[in-house]
Amino acid sequence: MQHPQPQTAFEWPIYADATFAGLAVLFPIPLLDWALEEYFRRRMPRTIARHRRRTLPLAVIRAANGPQHGCLAAALNFLIRLPLELLKRIFRKLLYILTVKEATDKLNYYWQRAFLLDYALAAGHLATVESARQAQQTVEEVLTSSPSPMIRLARMVLLSPLPVMRLLRRAFNSQTPIAAPQQQNILRQQWSAYQDYLQTLAERYEQTYQARVEGGPD
């Protein structure tokens, strides 16, 4: 079987929601930062597919985003976690350096997730709910076990002038990727340095996906 050629060039619509998901950590209101991160994280498959002129069924999008819990279970889990999460996030806002470190890690992770979702779409791995579920699990497995040099790029973006609240507000209110000129310029200028790594990441994903599929149901 011939595999698709990974699209390693930088395209802002592919990486916009990934960037906003990572930057959401810097939003200064505890718990709202988490809600914004989840919003952009879950919007990624739909936005990437739209840019590639594809449409994904809602069930496939849900599978690509990972397991979801029922409303009651989610509400109970939220109430249980609320005090700890609130204290933790207030602590992070007070110690801004920890928040920047978390945002750096998130940007690094979400850019790679966006790249692999784009590859999975091209490979036909988002064609059905089951294949999307396998793709989602493969993405998580690969990213968990793959140290990434893109952490340096994330630091560069976070050191640039960054009107976080304005960017997130505009992005949240739009269904199309919102421009972030300063950050886009940095990404366009530096992205080519990571294309070989992204090629290797796609190969690792493909090998892991095929091994998972051939191994049968979990």
PAFINU-183836 format. One record per residue (C-alpha): x, y negated, z negated; residue in one letter. Coordinates in steps of 0.1 Angstrom, whole numbers. Each point is the difference from the previous one (the first is absolute). Layout:
residues N
X|Y|Z|A .
...
END
This chain:
residues 218
0|0|0|M .
13|-34|10|Q .
0|-26|-28|H .
-6|-37|6|P .
28|-25|1|Q .
0|-19|-33|P .
-8|-37|5|Q .
29|-14|-21|T .
-2|-36|13|A .
-14|-26|-23|F .
-37|-9|7|E .
-16|-23|-26|W .
-36|15|3|P .
14|34|-9|I .
18|-13|-31|Y .
-22|-29|-11|A .
-22|19|-25|D .
31|19|-13|A .
17|-33|-7|T .
-31|-15|-17|F .
-4|32|-21|A .
36|-4|-12|G .
-4|-37|-7|L .
-32|5|-19|A .
22|11|-30|V .
10|-37|-3|L .
-36|-12|-3|F .
0|-17|-35|P .
-33|14|-13|I .
3|34|-16|P .
-23|27|15|L .
-9|-22|29|L .
35|7|13|D .
-8|37|-1|W .
-33|-5|17|A .
16|-20|28|L .
27|26|5|E .
-26|28|3|E .
-20|-21|24|Y .
29|-5|24|F .
13|36|-5|R .
-34|14|10|R .
-4|-24|30|R .
33|12|16|M .
-13|30|20|P .
-29|-20|15|R .
22|-30|9|T .
27|21|16|I .
-25|20|20|A .
-17|-33|12|R .
33|-13|12|H .
6|32|20|R .
-36|-4|14|R .
-12|30|-19|R .
-29|6|-23|T .
1|23|-30|L .
-31|14|-16|P .
-5|-10|-36|L .
5|35|-13|A .
34|1|17|V .
10|-33|-14|I .
-9|12|-35|R .
20|32|5|A .
30|-20|13|A .
-1|-22|-32|N .
0|30|-23|G .
-24|14|-26|P .
-28|-22|-12|Q .
-20|5|-32|H .
-37|-5|-5|G .
-12|-34|-13|C .
-7|13|-35|L .
33|17|-3|A .
18|-31|14|A .
-18|-22|-25|A .
8|22|-30|L .
36|3|11|N .
2|-38|4|F .
-14|-6|-35|L .
24|25|-15|I .
30|-16|18|R .
-11|-36|-5|L .
16|-9|-33|P .
34|16|9|L .
0|-14|36|E .
-9|-35|-12|L .
28|0|-26|L .
24|14|25|K .
-8|-25|27|R .
0|-30|-23|I .
35|12|-12|F .
11|2|37|R .
-13|-35|7|K .
20|-13|-30|L .
31|18|11|L .
-1|-11|36|Y .
31|19|10|I .
-18|33|-6|L .
-28|-11|22|T .
24|-9|28|V .
16|34|-3|K .
-34|17|2|E .
-9|-22|30|A .
32|10|17|T .
-7|37|-5|D .
-36|-5|13|K .
11|-18|31|L .
25|27|8|N .
-26|27|-5|Y .
-28|-16|19|Y .
20|-9|30|W .
11|37|3|Q .
-36|11|-5|R .
-12|-23|27|A .
26|14|24|F .
-9|36|-8|L .
-37|-7|3|L .
6|-15|35|D .
21|31|9|Y .
-27|23|-14|A .
-26|-18|21|L .
21|4|32|A .
6|37|-8|A .
-37|7|-3|G .
3|8|-37|H .
-29|-24|-8|L .
-24|17|24|A .
-19|19|-27|T .
-6|-2|-37|V .
21|31|-7|E .
30|-11|21|S .
-2|-35|-15|A .
0|16|-35|R .
31|20|10|Q .
16|-32|15|A .
-7|-20|-32|Q .
16|27|-22|Q .
30|3|24|T .
5|-38|-1|V .
1|0|-38|E .
23|30|-1|E .
25|-15|24|V .
0|-34|-16|L .
5|14|-34|T .
31|19|11|S .
15|-25|24|S .
23|-28|-14|P .
-5|-30|21|S .
24|-27|11|P .
-30|-23|7|M .
2|-11|-37|I .
25|-26|11|R .
-24|-15|26|L .
-27|-1|-27|A .
23|-21|-22|R .
7|-24|28|M .
-38|-5|6|V .
-5|-6|-38|L .
28|-26|-1|L .
-16|-20|28|S .
-25|-28|-7|P .
-31|20|-9|L .
-34|-17|-6|P .
-14|33|-12|V .
-35|-11|-12|M .
-7|-19|33|R .
12|28|22|L .
-20|27|-19|L .
-32|-22|-1|R .
2|-6|38|R .
7|37|7|A .
-28|12|-23|F .
-25|-22|19|N .
10|12|34|S .
-4|33|18|Q .
30|-8|23|T .
36|-2|-12|P .
8|-35|-12|I .
33|-16|9|A .
27|-4|-26|A .
25|-19|21|P .
30|-1|-23|Q .
-4|37|-9|Q .
-6|10|37|Q .
31|-18|11|N .
21|19|-25|I .
-16|33|9|L .
5|-5|38|R .
36|-10|-5|Q .
10|28|-23|Q .
-23|29|11|W .
23|14|27|S .
25|9|-27|A .
-24|26|-13|Y .
-12|16|33|Q .
23|30|-3|D .
-12|6|-35|Y .
-36|-2|11|L .
7|25|28|Q .
15|24|-26|T .
-30|-6|-22|L .
-24|10|28|A .
20|32|7|E .
-2|9|-37|R .
-37|-7|-1|Y .
-6|22|31|E .
20|29|-14|Q .
-18|-3|-33|T .
-34|-3|16|Y .
5|31|22|Q .
13|20|-29|A .
-31|-10|-21|R .
-24|9|28|V .
17|33|8|E .
-1|8|-37|G .
-38|-1|0|G .
-24|-17|-24|P .
13|-12|-34|D .
END
